[in-house]
């Protein structure tokens, strides 16, 4: 994951949370709502706040063995020493929304998962399968990692670009911007059904790009960005998703359009042809049809 300068959270402690409910938002999206446990120790920052999420793919006993600093080098090496068959799957996800405790209900966070393949026929990846099949009462762990969106103080003109994996981050940024913000958001998705509308400032125009079946992810969003008019001064760009989209978008803005590199936050969430690391047991579990 390549990331521009990030804003670190006040605390990066390991927190245990509980699955409260799930909701399928579209054929390609599943929302998992988490709360309970240690949710009161989570400090929402808004925007594109992201966390390391530890999923009990091989049973919850492995969660007890996750080291407190599993997101750091030595902690991660200890994490990898958890035996295959017990080791949770670790993935990076954006907090789509946070709701504080109110009216007798505890605080909650939503995490939206892009569904790759199907749990029913064994074609889903480990995290996608978990999102499809998890049930209320299951436990997960998170470590807060802060923000990648880092504009200059007071900057309200934005250009937001991403594929579907960046949709939760772009939606979170739009929800956190002041009502006076302006600019544009370019979001590429696999189908019209997966273009999930969300609140945004009136001055921010949202453009959806539906990817054709033979197009590489990110190419449509990059092409639209290439035709986007840039203001003479004063903007902050955020580009996230497939690695070539993030790096290509930054190169386009900085190298071709003359945008100051410090005004571009970019994050490569994934790379075409490169699978995220998972244990053999997690891969085998994901390949089994859900019954």
Kinemage of the C-alpha trace (Angstrom):
@kinemage 1
@onewidth
@group {chain A} dominant
@subgroup {mainchain}
@vectorlist {calphas} color= white
{ca unk a 1} P 0.000 0.000 0.000
{ca unk a 2} L 1.603 3.286 -1.108
{ca unk a 3} L 0.445 6.298 0.875
{ca unk a 4} L 1.230 10.007 0.853
{ca unk a 5} L 1.914 11.764 4.157
{ca unk a 6} L -0.709 10.598 6.616
{ca unk a 7} L -2.333 12.074 9.710
{ca unk a 8} L -1.754 9.652 12.563
{ca unk a 9} L -4.475 8.890 15.117
{ca unk a 10} L -4.150 9.859 18.765
{ca unk a 11} L -4.006 6.172 19.658
{ca unk a 12} L -3.230 3.048 17.645
{ca unk a 13} L -4.260 0.431 20.183
{ca unk a 14} L -5.712 -2.947 19.309
{ca unk a 15} L -9.491 -2.907 19.859
{ca unk a 16} L -11.946 -5.800 19.896
{ca unk a 17} L -15.347 -5.142 18.306
{ca unk a 18} L -18.442 -7.225 17.609
{ca unk a 19} L -20.458 -7.676 14.437
{ca unk a 20} L -23.856 -6.082 15.070
{ca unk a 21} L -25.498 -6.568 11.661
{ca unk a 22} L -24.854 -6.790 7.937
{ca unk a 23} L -26.607 -5.272 4.934
{ca unk a 24} L -26.103 -5.988 1.240
{ca unk a 25} L -26.121 -2.561 -0.386
{ca unk a 26} L -25.860 -3.789 -3.987
{ca unk a 27} L -24.662 -6.883 -5.836
{ca unk a 28} L -21.089 -5.708 -5.301
{ca unk a 29} L -21.264 -4.179 -1.815
{ca unk a 30} L -21.773 -5.562 1.695
{ca unk a 31} L -21.910 -3.319 4.773
{ca unk a 32} L -20.825 -4.742 8.122
{ca unk a 33} L -21.736 -2.714 11.211
{ca unk a 34} L -19.445 -3.127 14.220
{ca unk a 35} L -19.853 -2.018 17.824
{ca unk a 36} L -19.839 -3.321 21.354
{ca unk a 37} L -16.568 -4.518 22.831
{ca unk a 38} L -14.108 -1.621 23.031
{ca unk a 39} L -15.893 0.697 20.604
{ca unk a 40} L -15.883 3.535 23.163
{ca unk a 41} L -12.086 3.709 22.842
{ca unk a 42} L -12.293 4.352 19.106
{ca unk a 43} L -11.778 8.028 18.177
{ca unk a 44} L -13.445 9.009 14.896
{ca unk a 45} L -11.514 11.403 12.663
{ca unk a 46} L -13.863 11.424 9.667
{ca unk a 47} L -12.630 11.838 6.086
{ca unk a 48} L -10.867 8.668 4.852
{ca unk a 49} L -9.976 7.259 8.269
{ca unk a 50} L -8.767 3.695 7.818
{ca unk a 51} L -7.980 0.760 10.051
{ca unk a 52} L -6.177 -2.549 10.038
{ca unk a 53} L -8.985 -5.084 10.320
{ca unk a 54} L -8.316 -8.605 11.635
{ca unk a 55} L -10.907 -11.163 10.539
{ca unk a 56} L -11.368 -14.564 12.251
{ca unk a 57} L -11.346 -16.576 9.035
{ca unk a 58} L -10.130 -19.717 10.803
{ca unk a 59} L -11.961 -19.269 14.109
{ca unk a 60} L -11.825 -16.676 16.864
{ca unk a 61} L -9.072 -18.344 18.904
{ca unk a 62} L -6.505 -16.696 16.636
{ca unk a 63} L -7.710 -13.223 17.577
{ca unk a 64} L -6.393 -13.731 21.097
{ca unk a 65} L -2.897 -14.225 19.710
{ca unk a 66} L -2.708 -11.040 17.619
{ca unk a 67} L 0.056 -8.814 19.056
{ca unk a 68} L -0.792 -5.280 20.141
{ca unk a 69} L 1.380 -3.702 17.429
{ca unk a 70} L 0.646 -6.072 14.585
{ca unk a 71} L 0.674 -3.079 12.213
{ca unk a 72} L 4.369 -2.469 12.881
{ca unk a 73} L 7.318 -4.498 11.610
{ca unk a 74} L 8.195 -6.559 14.689
{ca unk a 75} L 4.547 -6.954 15.673
{ca unk a 76} L 3.724 -8.097 12.148
{ca unk a 77} L 6.488 -10.689 12.261
{ca unk a 78} L 4.981 -11.991 15.517
{ca unk a 79} L 1.567 -11.981 13.826
{ca unk a 80} L 2.954 -14.163 11.022
{ca unk a 81} L 4.153 -16.667 13.602
{ca unk a 82} L 0.559 -17.452 14.553
{ca unk a 83} L 0.092 -20.962 13.115
{ca unk a 84} L -1.585 -21.366 9.768
{ca unk a 85} L -5.125 -22.424 10.558
{ca unk a 86} L -5.421 -19.945 13.445
{ca unk a 87} L -3.957 -16.744 12.008
{ca unk a 88} L -6.642 -14.130 11.221
{ca unk a 89} L -6.691 -12.355 7.878
{ca unk a 90} L -5.456 -8.752 8.121
{ca unk a 91} L -6.792 -6.205 5.626
{ca unk a 92} L -6.988 -2.411 5.371
{ca unk a 93} L -10.456 -0.853 5.299
{ca unk a 94} L -11.957 2.615 5.480
{ca unk a 95} L -14.444 3.571 8.183
{ca unk a 96} L -17.472 4.418 6.058
{ca unk a 97} L -19.411 5.987 8.930
{ca unk a 98} L -19.307 6.421 12.697
{ca unk a 99} L -22.353 6.970 14.902
{ca unk a 100} L -21.823 7.989 18.519
{ca unk a 101} L -23.716 6.396 21.375
{ca unk a 102} L -27.219 7.855 21.769
{ca unk a 103} L -30.631 6.958 23.181
{ca unk a 104} L -29.393 3.878 24.955
{ca unk a 105} L -27.570 2.523 21.884
{ca unk a 106} L -23.806 2.164 21.836
{ca unk a 107} L -21.509 3.701 19.255
{ca unk a 108} L -21.228 1.989 15.874
{ca unk a 109} L -18.998 2.002 12.819
{ca unk a 110} L -19.809 0.820 9.299
{ca unk a 111} L -17.272 -0.863 7.032
{ca unk a 112} L -18.236 -1.439 3.401
{ca unk a 113} L -16.726 -4.427 1.581
{ca unk a 114} L -16.412 -4.786 -2.185
{ca unk a 115} L -17.623 -8.305 -2.972
{ca unk a 116} L -15.239 -10.200 -5.250
{ca unk a 117} L -16.660 -13.471 -6.506
{ca unk a 118} L -19.242 -15.397 -4.486
{ca unk a 119} L -19.121 -17.203 -1.153
{ca unk a 120} L -21.853 -19.519 -2.436
{ca unk a 121} L -19.690 -21.045 -5.155
{ca unk a 122} L -16.265 -20.624 -3.512
{ca unk a 123} L -14.969 -17.874 -5.808
{ca unk a 124} L -14.793 -15.129 -3.154
{ca unk a 125} L -11.550 -14.047 -1.501
{ca unk a 126} L -11.135 -14.510 2.285
{ca unk a 127} L -12.295 -11.020 3.304
{ca unk a 128} L -15.150 -10.932 0.787
{ca unk a 129} L -16.339 -14.359 1.919
{ca unk a 130} L -16.225 -13.270 5.548
{ca unk a 131} L -18.292 -10.154 4.807
{ca unk a 132} L -20.907 -12.261 3.008
{ca unk a 133} L -21.162 -14.926 5.690
{ca unk a 134} L -20.401 -13.276 9.062
{ca unk a 135} L -23.188 -13.162 11.630
{ca unk a 136} L -24.017 -10.898 14.608
{ca unk a 137} L -21.937 -11.725 17.657
{ca unk a 138} L -18.719 -12.541 15.806
{ca unk a 139} L -15.630 -10.651 16.915
{ca unk a 140} L -12.963 -8.747 14.991
{ca unk a 141} L -9.964 -6.606 15.895
{ca unk a 142} L -9.022 -3.189 14.527
{ca unk a 143} L -6.034 -0.858 14.776
{ca unk a 144} L -6.657 2.763 13.815
{ca unk a 145} L -4.259 4.133 11.171
{ca unk a 146} L -5.556 7.690 10.718
{ca unk a 147} L -6.026 9.671 7.498
{ca unk a 148} L -4.366 9.827 4.096
{ca unk a 149} L -6.481 12.840 3.048
{ca unk a 150} L -4.361 15.747 4.264
{ca unk a 151} L -5.154 19.134 2.670
{ca unk a 152} L -3.694 22.439 3.741
{ca unk a 153} L -5.593 24.104 6.551
{ca unk a 154} L -8.684 25.849 5.194
{ca unk a 155} L -8.434 24.339 1.699
{ca unk a 156} L -11.966 23.566 0.469
{ca unk a 157} L -11.445 22.988 -3.258
{ca unk a 158} L -11.026 19.256 -3.933
{ca unk a 159} L -10.544 16.764 -6.743
{ca unk a 160} L -11.350 13.220 -5.578
{ca unk a 161} L -10.620 10.224 -7.825
{ca unk a 162} L -10.927 6.496 -7.239
{ca unk a 163} L -12.184 3.107 -8.291
{ca unk a 164} L -14.842 1.197 -6.332
{ca unk a 165} L -12.389 0.291 -3.561
{ca unk a 166} L -11.998 4.019 -2.862
{ca unk a 167} L -15.743 4.732 -2.804
{ca unk a 168} L -16.037 4.465 1.020
{ca unk a 169} L -13.074 6.851 1.428
{ca unk a 170} L -14.438 9.388 -1.070
{ca unk a 171} L -17.882 9.172 0.533
{ca unk a 172} L -16.313 9.708 3.969
{ca unk a 173} L -14.340 12.704 2.729
{ca unk a 174} L -17.446 14.252 1.168
{ca unk a 175} L -19.404 13.725 4.397
{ca unk a 176} L -16.648 15.460 6.386
{ca unk a 177} L -16.053 18.453 4.091
{ca unk a 178} L -17.629 21.783 5.007
{ca unk a 179} L -20.844 22.642 3.175
{ca unk a 180} L -18.953 25.420 1.350
{ca unk a 181} L -16.486 22.984 -0.271
{ca unk a 182} L -16.346 22.743 -4.059
{ca unk a 183} L -14.720 20.607 -6.724
{ca unk a 184} L -15.361 17.215 -8.262
{ca unk a 185} L -15.363 13.511 -7.480
{ca unk a 186} L -14.664 10.905 -10.184
{ca unk a 187} L -15.556 7.350 -9.160
{ca unk a 188} L -15.150 4.289 -11.358
{ca unk a 189} L -17.319 1.244 -10.592
{ca unk a 190} L -17.876 -2.173 -12.125
{ca unk a 191} L -21.614 -1.680 -12.693
{ca unk a 192} L -24.303 0.976 -12.397
{ca unk a 193} L -25.801 -0.923 -9.451
{ca unk a 194} L -22.574 -0.388 -7.499
{ca unk a 195} L -22.635 3.409 -7.919
{ca unk a 196} L -23.807 4.084 -4.371
{ca unk a 197} L -24.895 7.687 -3.971
{ca unk a 198} L -24.036 9.454 -0.716
{ca unk a 199} L -24.313 13.001 0.690
{ca unk a 200} L -21.802 15.563 -0.553
{ca unk a 201} L -21.457 19.362 -0.561
{ca unk a 202} L -23.595 21.031 -3.197
{ca unk a 203} L -20.477 22.488 -4.814
{ca unk a 204} L -18.838 19.084 -5.333
{ca unk a 205} L -19.984 17.437 -8.570
{ca unk a 206} L -19.935 13.632 -8.634
{ca unk a 207} L -19.111 11.806 -11.887
{ca unk a 208} L -19.605 8.048 -12.181
{ca unk a 209} L -17.617 5.967 -14.665
{ca unk a 210} L -18.965 2.466 -15.312
{ca unk a 211} L -16.046 0.262 -16.335
{ca unk a 212} L -16.442 -1.828 -19.465
{ca unk a 213} L -15.787 -5.552 -19.189
{ca unk a 214} L -12.550 -5.392 -21.191
{ca unk a 215} L -11.086 -2.279 -19.531
{ca unk a 216} L -8.370 -2.382 -16.887
{ca unk a 217} L -9.528 -0.973 -13.520
{ca unk a 218} L -8.801 2.719 -13.201
{ca unk a 219} L -8.412 3.541 -16.888
{ca unk a 220} L -11.841 5.150 -17.168
{ca unk a 221} L -11.315 7.294 -14.075
{ca unk a 222} L -7.883 8.403 -15.323
{ca unk a 223} L -9.318 9.350 -18.699
{ca unk a 224} L -12.011 11.487 -17.096
{ca unk a 225} L -9.425 13.086 -14.798
{ca unk a 226} L -7.348 13.953 -17.849
{ca unk a 227} L -10.239 16.001 -19.186
{ca unk a 228} L -11.007 17.692 -15.875
{ca unk a 229} L -10.366 21.427 -15.687
{ca unk a 230} L -8.078 22.441 -12.825
{ca unk a 231} L -8.345 25.785 -11.041
{ca unk a 232} L -5.398 28.137 -11.409
{ca unk a 233} L -4.641 27.861 -7.707
{ca unk a 234} L -5.948 26.325 -4.532
{ca unk a 235} L -7.012 22.691 -4.562
{ca unk a 236} L -6.274 19.402 -2.883
{ca unk a 237} L -6.446 16.168 -4.859
{ca unk a 238} L -7.080 12.702 -3.461
{ca unk a 239} L -6.496 9.663 -5.683
{ca unk a 240} L -7.005 6.098 -4.451
{ca unk a 241} L -7.704 2.579 -5.651
{ca unk a 242} L -5.729 0.285 -7.938
{ca unk a 243} L -2.020 1.116 -7.746
{ca unk a 244} L -1.646 2.303 -11.339
{ca unk a 245} L -4.642 4.622 -10.899
{ca unk a 246} L -3.130 6.187 -7.781
{ca unk a 247} L 0.372 6.614 -9.224
{ca unk a 248} L -0.894 7.509 -12.702
{ca unk a 249} L -3.276 10.117 -11.354
{ca unk a 250} L -0.542 11.705 -9.274
{ca unk a 251} L 1.814 11.750 -12.261
{ca unk a 252} L -0.874 13.349 -14.414
{ca unk a 253} L -1.631 16.110 -11.916
{ca unk a 254} L 1.907 16.825 -10.734
{ca unk a 255} L 3.925 16.089 -13.865
{ca unk a 256} L 1.517 17.228 -16.580
{ca unk a 257} L -0.828 19.698 -14.930
{ca unk a 258} L 1.638 21.367 -12.570
{ca unk a 259} L -0.211 20.687 -9.315
{ca unk a 260} L 2.059 20.995 -6.265
{ca unk a 261} L 2.912 17.455 -5.110
{ca unk a 262} L 2.086 18.452 -1.536
{ca unk a 263} L -1.488 19.074 -2.683
{ca unk a 264} L -1.978 15.464 -3.821
{ca unk a 265} L -2.821 12.652 -1.399
{ca unk a 266} L -2.653 9.252 -3.073
{ca unk a 267} L -3.105 5.672 -1.925
{ca unk a 268} L -2.599 2.433 -3.841
{ca unk a 269} L -5.035 0.007 -2.222
{ca unk a 270} L -4.355 -2.947 -4.496
{ca unk a 271} L -2.514 -4.061 -7.630
{ca unk a 272} L -3.864 -5.955 -10.626
{ca unk a 273} L -2.635 -9.548 -10.539
{ca unk a 274} L -1.271 -9.352 -6.980
{ca unk a 275} L -3.300 -11.190 -4.361
{ca unk a 276} L -3.349 -9.901 -0.780
{ca unk a 277} L -1.435 -12.181 1.603
{ca unk a 278} L -3.481 -14.805 3.421
{ca unk a 279} L -2.752 -18.079 5.140
{ca unk a 280} L -3.266 -21.383 3.344
{ca unk a 281} L -6.138 -22.138 5.716
{ca unk a 282} L -7.822 -18.819 4.897
{ca unk a 283} L -7.522 -19.426 1.168
{ca unk a 284} L -8.887 -22.955 1.536
{ca unk a 285} L -11.796 -21.721 3.664
{ca unk a 286} L -12.621 -19.026 1.108
{ca unk a 287} L -12.574 -21.604 -1.704
{ca unk a 288} L -15.176 -23.776 0.010
{ca unk a 289} L -18.739 -23.005 -1.106
{ca unk a 290} L -20.764 -21.444 1.702
{ca unk a 291} L -23.483 -23.808 2.868
